[in-house]
């Protein structure tokens, strides 16, 4: 869907660029309440692909009732991929 395309674009050097500063603000305000960054780097992490990363960000959004916009989810996913996961687009 649209979000997948936006997410892929956010991870590339295309016209759409992820707002990584905004994503860090969202992560610091919401994600770190439940867990630290160790969840992104542990050997047995559950996220193993870009689509899986996007799905996990959506699950966290739903569990916390944040109601993030698709662009926010794409930004957070791009930030996490850039800094921790390093999945190829």
Secondary structure, 3 states (H helix, E strand, C coil): CHHHHHHHHHHCCCCCCCCHHHHHHHHHHHHHHCCCCHHHHCCCCCCCCHHHHHHHHHHHHHHCCCCCCHHHHHHHHHHHHHHHHCCCC
